[in-house]
Amino acid sequence: MNELISYNNIEDQWLGIDTSKYVEVSDHMFYNKDKFLEENIGLRELLALRDPQYFGATCHYLLDITLPPFQMVIQEQLWKYSFPMFIAGRGASKTFSLGLHALLSAVLYPGYKIVLAGAVFRQSKMIFDYIETIWNNAPVLRSMCNKRSGTSKDVDKWTFRINDSLITAIPIGNTGDKVRGLRANEVIVDEFSSHNAQIVEEVLFGFAAVKASPVENLREVARRTKLQEMGYDVDSLLKESNMGGNKSIIAGTADYYFNHFYEYWVRYKKIIESRGDPIALAELFGGSVPEAFDWEDFCIIRLPYSMLPKGFMDDKVIARAKSQMSLTLYNKEYEAIFVEDSDGFFKRSIIESCVANEKNIVEHQWDKYAPYCMHPFDPVIRGNLEGNYVMGVDPAAQYDNFAISILEVYHDHSRIVYCWTTNSDDFVTRKKNGLTTLDDYYSFCASKIIDLSRIFPCRAIGIDTQGGGYSLIERLSDHSLFDSGEDIFLPIINYDKEQSTDNISGRHIIHLIQFASAVWLSEANWGLQSDLQSKSLLFPRFDPITAELSIVEDKIRLEKFSKNNPGKQLVLVDSLEDCVQEIEDLKDELTNVVYSRTQAGRERWDTPEIQTDIHKKVRGKKDRYSALIIANNLARSIRNTLDQVQTYSAAGGLVRNIKNNGVTNMYNGPEWYTKNSNALRGVYSNISGDST
C-alpha cells in the first residue's frame, strides 16, 4: 500500500498537490440531496458536468482531454463571469482555452450561440482550428450529436454546429458589419489590441447589451419563478452558472500604454478594486452608475510565462525569445505586462506615430500639406513604374536573415512599401519544392533583387559588403540571371577610387555600404531617428482591412492563375499577406535596437545580449532594420533632388558640333545621375553620333 501511495504521489506531482494524504471530500460532484434532483434521474450528473468546479472531469469524460490545474481555473473563470478579460503571454494556451470554452458552452447549453471575433479572419480561425481538433479527437462527444453537427466554411465565415448550438468565426473588419447582423449569446474577441477601438465600443460591447432572444429570456424568467414557487432552490441548482445573460470575453497579449487594450485593462481593474463602492464607481463613470451594473460581472485573468507550471513551455524557446527582444518587449509579449513604451533607440510610440492610418493623417495634418500623405497607403508587392524607389539589402545566410527593404521616395518624405526576408534553410526548402532552379544561395538572392527591380524601378540599391555582400554583388553582374537585353547591376562609380567595374557597361546603381564604418553607421541611425521624429519616413497602415485585403488579393491571384492555366496550381510563397507581416516584424526589430557607447567612445546600435547558457551569449535578429537604415540613408541622399522637374531632351548630335561648341554634358537627367555619368563621357560605347 505504501509503495502504491508513493508511486501515485510521484506520478501526480504535475497536479501540484500531495496525493499521498487522505483528503475528506464534503461536496462531491455527484453528491446532491436536492429534492428536484432526486425526482429527475440523470439531471444530477448533467448539472455536475456543467458545474465549472468540475470542468476537469467534464473535459475528461466528454472531450477526452486532460487539463492541468491552471487551465481548469481559466475555464472556471471564463464560465462564471459575464465580462472576463484574458491576458496571456505567448504560448500560454490562450487560444486553446478560448476554443475549449466556446466548445464547452455549445455542448453544455443547447441552442447556445457564440461568435469568435477576430480583427482579421486568421485570428478567429486559429480559435476555430482548436475547436475542430478537439471535436475530431472526442468520439464520445460526436456520438451525442446529430448528423448536422460539424464544420461549414465559407470565404468570410466559418461555422461549427453542435446539435442546436452554433459557433461562428468571423473577421470584424473596419466597420463591424459582420457582427451587426448576427445574434449570439456570447462574443469572444481575441487579439483585442488589434481591433478598431471604436468598433469594439459601438458594435461589440453594444451587441452584448442586447438579448439574443428576448422571448427565450422571458421563458427563462418564468421557469425560475415557477420553480421557486414550488419550493425548489433554483439558485443552488444553477450555482456558478452565468448562462442567464449575454457574455463578452476580450483576450489578447498585453500591449503599450497608448493602445486601447491598456485603457480597458485599467478600467476593468478599477471596477474590480471598487468592490461595488458607490463613490468609487460614480467617480469611474463620471456620474451615476448604470442601474443594472454589477462589479462582480468583471474579472481579469493574467497568465505570464513565469506563472506557468515548469515544463509547460520549452525553456530554450523562451531563452531564444529573450535573445531577440528587449526586456520591455519580452515583458509585454511573454510576461503579460502592459508597458509604457519601448526602451530602445527607436521608441515604439514614435514608430506608431509614423504609420499612415487615418488617425495619424488627421492628427498630424498630413492631408493639409498635399501631396505629403493625403490618404492611407498599404504595403504592395508591385510598385508604380513611374515611381522612385530605393532598395536596402542586408545579406546573410545562417543565423540572421537575408533582408530587403524597399522605400518609395518623394521629394519631402519616404514610404516603406515592401519588405522580404529569406535564409539558407528557406532556400533549401524552396529548392526541394521546385520553387527555384538555382543551385547557389546568393544567386537565388540576386535573382530576387533582379525580379524586384523590374516591378520596383530602383534608382539605387544599397548592399552591406559584410556577411556575403561581395558574393551577392558578384552575382548581380552575372548575365545569366538577367533577361536578354537587360543591363547587369554594377557598383556606382567612385571618382576618388578607381574600381575594376568602372569601365563595364551596365547599370551602375549598387552602393557599397560599409556597415563597419562608425561614421556611416552614426549618420544612418541618427538620420533614421530624425526622419521618424519629423515624419519624413512613413510606414503603411496595418489594420484589419489591410490584412483582409491582402488575403483577398492573394486569393484573386491564385484564382486568376488557375483559370488561365488549367491543371496547374500556383504556390504563393511571397504573398502580399507575407509582406504585411514582414513590415510588422520590421517594426519589432526597430523597437529592439538599443544604443550604447564603447569604452573608446564609439557609438553602437545593437540588440540586447542574452546569456542562453553558461558558455553562450546571443543577440536578437536585426536584419530587417539593417536593410531599412541602408535604404533610408540612400533615400535621404536623393530626396531633395526630386523637388525640381527635369526637362529631358535627346543628347548627341554631330561629333564636330559637339567638340567645336564645347558641349560637356553628354546626358540629361537628375543630378544624382548626371553628375556621375557626364564626367565619364566617352567611357560608354553605346552613345551614338554621326562622324561626318
Protein Blocks (a to p, Z undefined) as FASTA:
>chain_A
ZZmmmmmmmmmmmnopafkbccddfbdfkbcfbfklmmmghjlmmmmmmpmklmmmmmmm
mnopacdfklmmmmmmmmmpmbdcddddehilmmmmmmmmmmmmmmmmghiacddddfbf
klmmmmmmmmmmmmmmmmklmmmpcfkbccdddfkbccddehjbccddddebjnommmmm
pccfbdcdehkllpcfklmmmmmmmmmmpcfblmlmmmmmmmmmmmmmnopafklmmgoi
aklbccdddedddddfkbmklmmmmmmmmmmmnnopaklmmmmnopacdfklcfklpccd
dddfklpcehkacfklmmmmmmmpcfklmmmmmnopacfbdcbfbdfklmmmmpccfklm
mmnommmmcckblcccdddfbdcfkbccdddddddfklmccddddddddfkbccdfbdcd
ddfklmmmmmmnopafbfbfklmmmmmmmmmmmmmccfbdcddfeghlmmmmmmmmgmkl
pcehiacddddddfkbccfklmpgcddfbccddfklmklmmmmmmmmmmmmmnopaccdd
ddfklmmmmmmmmmmmmmmmmmmmghiacddfbbfklmmmmmmmmmmmmmmpccdddfko
pacdddddddfbfkbccdddfklmmmmmmmmmmmmmmmmmmmpccddddeedjfklmmmn
opablbgcdfklmmmmmmmgojamkbccdfZZ
